[in-house]
Amino acid sequence: MGLLSLTVLSPMVAAVCLLFIPSVSRAVVRLVSLCGAGVSLVGALLVTARYDLAVGGIQLREQWDVVPSLGISWKLGVDGWGV
């Protein structure tokens, strides 16, 4: 999995995990939430560090074919505004 996908999807994965954790387990809920947000934060910092301002344009491109027979794919990239 690429860096952009990890950055974007980690909060969603954490949210799905939270659906299966009882609300009485407050410490676990907080830990899972913190991990999802933390992974996203670290990913965003790494994307910022890896983006080359001198080159510009779309960088760190990712493409994953989700359903190739229907032409459905997951495409991500960062431009200067996205960083």
PANU-367146 format. One record per residue: residue number from 1; residue in one letter; x, y negated, z negated of N, C-alpha, C in turn. Coordinates in steps of 0.02 Angstrom, whole numbers, padded with zeros to 5 digits, always signed. Atoms other than C-alpha are relative to their C-alpha. Layout:
% PANU-367146
+-----+---------+--------+--------+--------+--------+--------+--------+--------+--------+--------+
| num | residuo |   n.px |   n.py |   n.pz |  ca.px |  ca.py |  ca.pz |   c.px |   c.py |   c.pz |
+-----+---------+--------+--------+--------+--------+--------+--------+--------+--------+--------+
| NUM |       A |      X |      Y |      Z |      X |      Y |      Z |      X |      Y |      Z |
...
+-----+---------+--------+--------+--------+--------+--------+--------+--------+--------+--------+
//
This chain:
% PANU-367146
+-----+---------+--------+--------+--------+--------+--------+--------+--------+--------+--------+
| num | residuo |   n.px |   n.py |   n.pz |  ca.px |  ca.py |  ca.pz |   c.px |   c.py |   c.pz |
+-----+---------+--------+--------+--------+--------+--------+--------+--------+--------+--------+
|   1 |       M | +00042 | +00059 | +00000 | +00000 | +00000 | +00000 | +00044 | -00062 | +00000 |
|   2 |       G | -00039 | +00060 | -00006 | +00065 | -00171 | +00045 | -00011 | -00048 | -00058 |
|   3 |       L | +00001 | +00049 | +00054 | +00097 | -00317 | -00070 | -00065 | -00041 | +00000 |
|   4 |       L | +00061 | +00040 | -00003 | -00051 | -00420 | -00008 | -00061 | +00041 | -00021 |
|   5 |       S | +00056 | -00043 | +00018 | -00172 | -00274 | -00024 | -00001 | +00012 | -00075 |
|   6 |       L | -00005 | -00010 | +00072 | -00111 | -00240 | -00200 | -00023 | -00062 | -00038 |
|   7 |       T | +00019 | +00063 | +00032 | -00132 | -00423 | -00247 | -00075 | -00012 | +00003 |
|   8 |       V | +00072 | +00013 | -00010 | -00308 | -00433 | -00177 | -00043 | +00052 | -00035 |
|   9 |       L | +00043 | -00054 | +00023 | -00374 | -00264 | -00232 | +00008 | +00018 | -00074 |
|  10 |       S | -00011 | -00020 | +00070 | -00302 | -00247 | -00409 | -00056 | -00025 | -00047 |
|  11 |       P | +00056 | +00019 | +00044 | -00440 | -00352 | -00493 | -00063 | +00041 | +00013 |
|  12 |       M | +00059 | -00041 | -00015 | -00573 | -00251 | -00402 | +00007 | +00070 | -00029 |
|  13 |       V | -00011 | -00066 | +00029 | -00496 | -00086 | -00456 | -00010 | -00003 | -00076 |
|  14 |       A | +00010 | +00008 | +00072 | -00490 | -00150 | -00635 | -00074 | -00006 | -00017 |
|  15 |       A | +00072 | +00009 | +00012 | -00673 | -00202 | -00624 | -00037 | +00066 | +00006 |
|  16 |       V | +00032 | -00066 | -00008 | -00724 | -00030 | -00561 | +00017 | +00044 | -00060 |
|  17 |       C | -00019 | -00039 | +00059 | -00627 | +00050 | -00704 | -00040 | -00023 | -00061 |
|  18 |       L | +00038 | +00026 | +00057 | -00718 | -00063 | -00827 | -00072 | +00026 | -00002 |
|  19 |       L | +00067 | -00028 | -00001 | -00884 | +00011 | -00770 | -00005 | +00065 | -00040 |
|  20 |       F | +00000 | -00066 | +00033 | -00833 | +00177 | -00850 | +00027 | -00003 | -00071 |
|  21 |       I | -00025 | +00007 | +00068 | -00766 | +00108 | -01014 | -00056 | -00027 | -00044 |
|  22 |       P | +00053 | +00025 | +00044 | -00889 | +00090 | -01158 | +00018 | -00069 | -00028 |
|  23 |       S | -00012 | +00069 | +00022 | -00910 | -00090 | -01215 | +00024 | -00004 | -00072 |
|  24 |       V | -00024 | +00001 | +00069 | -00872 | -00041 | -01394 | +00076 | +00006 | -00004 |
|  25 |       S | -00073 | -00006 | -00002 | -00692 | -00007 | -01342 | +00029 | -00067 | +00023 |
|  26 |       R | -00020 | +00068 | -00020 | -00648 | -00192 | -01341 | +00074 | -00005 | +00018 |
|  27 |       A | -00072 | +00004 | -00014 | -00460 | -00166 | -01345 | +00016 | +00030 | +00068 |
|  28 |       V | -00012 | -00032 | -00065 | -00464 | -00050 | -01194 | -00026 | -00044 | +00056 |
|  29 |       V | +00029 | +00045 | -00050 | -00578 | -00169 | -01098 | +00048 | -00058 | +00012 |
|  30 |       R | -00046 | +00056 | -00007 | -00458 | -00311 | -01132 | +00065 | +00020 | +00034 |
|  31 |       L | -00062 | -00024 | -00030 | -00306 | -00207 | -01084 | -00009 | +00011 | +00075 |
|  32 |       V | +00013 | -00013 | -00071 | -00382 | -00151 | -00918 | -00008 | -00066 | +00037 |
|  33 |       S | +00009 | +00065 | -00031 | -00436 | -00329 | -00879 | +00066 | -00037 | +00008 |
|  34 |       L | -00066 | +00032 | -00002 | -00263 | -00396 | -00921 | +00045 | +00032 | +00053 |
|  35 |       C | -00041 | -00034 | -00051 | -00179 | -00265 | -00812 | -00021 | -00019 | +00070 |
|  36 |       G | +00024 | +00019 | -00067 | -00289 | -00305 | -00662 | +00020 | -00071 | +00018 |
|  37 |       A | -00020 | +00069 | -00012 | -00257 | -00491 | -00679 | +00075 | -00008 | +00004 |
|  38 |       G | -00073 | +00004 | +00000 | -00073 | -00466 | -00716 | +00032 | +00024 | +00064 |
|  39 |       V | -00026 | -00026 | -00063 | -00041 | -00360 | -00563 | -00013 | -00050 | +00056 |
|  40 |       S | +00016 | +00050 | -00050 | -00129 | -00490 | -00457 | +00045 | -00062 | -00006 |
|  41 |       L | -00044 | +00058 | +00011 | -00027 | -00631 | -00534 | +00071 | +00014 | +00023 |
|  42 |       V | -00068 | -00018 | -00021 | +00139 | -00541 | -00508 | +00003 | +00006 | +00076 |
|  43 |       G | +00002 | -00005 | -00073 | +00089 | -00501 | -00329 | -00001 | -00068 | +00033 |
|  44 |       A | +00003 | +00068 | -00028 | +00046 | -00683 | -00295 | +00067 | -00035 | -00006 |
|  45 |       L | -00067 | +00031 | +00009 | +00214 | -00739 | -00365 | +00050 | +00030 | +00049 |
|  46 |       L | -00045 | -00032 | -00048 | +00306 | -00612 | -00257 | -00015 | -00023 | +00071 |
|  47 |       V | +00018 | +00025 | -00067 | +00210 | -00668 | -00102 | +00028 | -00070 | +00009 |
|  48 |       T | -00027 | +00068 | -00004 | +00258 | -00847 | -00140 | +00076 | +00000 | +00008 |
|  49 |       A | -00072 | -00003 | -00004 | +00440 | -00799 | -00163 | +00024 | +00027 | +00068 |
|  50 |       R | -00020 | -00031 | -00064 | +00445 | -00696 | -00001 | -00019 | -00041 | +00061 |
|  51 |       Y | +00020 | +00039 | -00058 | +00362 | -00825 | +00111 | +00056 | -00048 | +00019 |
|  52 |       D | -00054 | +00041 | -00026 | +00490 | -00913 | +00220 | -00029 | -00064 | +00031 |
|  53 |       L | +00028 | +00063 | -00025 | +00441 | -01096 | +00242 | +00033 | -00023 | +00065 |
|  54 |       A | -00035 | +00021 | -00061 | +00572 | -01121 | +00378 | -00030 | +00033 | +00062 |
|  55 |       V | +00029 | -00036 | -00057 | +00489 | -00992 | +00490 | -00071 | -00022 | +00013 |
|  56 |       G | +00070 | +00020 | -00006 | +00308 | -01041 | +00456 | -00042 | +00054 | +00032 |
|  57 |       G | +00045 | -00048 | -00032 | +00160 | -00956 | +00537 | -00024 | +00054 | -00048 |
|  58 |       I | +00026 | -00055 | +00040 | +00078 | -00796 | +00477 | +00055 | +00050 | -00014 |
|  59 |       Q | -00052 | -00047 | +00022 | +00194 | -00684 | +00377 | -00031 | +00052 | -00046 |
|  60 |       L | +00019 | -00055 | +00045 | +00183 | -00527 | +00270 | -00065 | +00034 | +00025 |
|  61 |       R | +00059 | -00030 | -00030 | +00055 | -00452 | +00389 | -00008 | +00073 | -00021 |
|  62 |       E | +00018 | -00069 | +00015 | -00034 | -00291 | +00344 | -00060 | +00019 | +00042 |
|  63 |       Q | +00059 | -00025 | -00035 | -00154 | -00186 | +00444 | -00009 | +00073 | -00016 |
|  64 |       W | +00018 | -00068 | +00017 | -00240 | -00028 | +00389 | -00063 | +00017 | +00040 |
|  65 |       D | +00059 | -00022 | -00036 | -00360 | +00065 | +00503 | -00046 | +00037 | -00049 |
|  66 |       V | +00046 | -00029 | +00047 | -00511 | +00104 | +00395 | -00043 | +00053 | +00035 |
|  67 |       V | +00039 | -00046 | -00041 | -00627 | +00183 | +00525 | +00019 | -00013 | +00072 |
|  68 |       P | -00025 | +00014 | -00067 | -00529 | +00188 | +00688 | -00051 | +00012 | +00055 |
|  69 |       S | +00049 | -00014 | -00053 | -00671 | +00264 | +00788 | -00050 | -00057 | +00010 |
|  70 |       L | +00045 | +00057 | -00004 | -00777 | +00110 | +00750 | +00036 | -00066 | +00006 |
|  71 |       G | -00039 | +00061 | -00007 | -00635 | -00015 | +00764 | +00002 | -00041 | -00064 |
|  72 |       I | -00001 | +00035 | +00064 | -00644 | -00060 | +00578 | +00069 | +00006 | -00031 |
|  73 |       S | -00066 | -00001 | +00031 | -00480 | -00111 | +00500 | +00004 | -00055 | -00053 |
|  74 |       W | -00015 | +00046 | +00054 | -00412 | -00206 | +00351 | +00062 | -00038 | +00021 |
|  75 |       K | -00057 | +00041 | -00023 | -00300 | -00350 | +00406 | +00010 | -00057 | -00049 |
|  76 |       L | -00018 | +00055 | +00044 | -00210 | -00471 | +00292 | +00064 | -00033 | +00025 |
|  77 |       G | -00060 | +00037 | -00016 | -00079 | -00604 | +00320 | -00001 | -00066 | -00038 |
|  78 |       V | -00005 | +00063 | +00037 | -00018 | -00762 | +00235 | +00029 | -00053 | +00046 |
|  79 |       D | -00029 | +00057 | -00034 | +00008 | -00930 | +00316 | +00021 | -00051 | -00053 |
|  80 |       G | -00025 | +00051 | +00047 | +00078 | -01088 | +00237 | -00053 | -00024 | -00048 |
|  81 |       W | +00054 | +00022 | +00044 | -00092 | -01139 | +00168 | -00019 | +00054 | -00050 |
|  82 |       G | +00018 | -00055 | +00044 | -00121 | -00968 | +00093 | +00047 | +00009 | -00059 |
|  83 |       V | -00048 | -00007 | +00055 | +00035 | -00977 | -00014 | -00012 | -00056 | -00048 |
+-----+---------+--------+--------+--------+--------+--------+--------+--------+--------+--------+
//
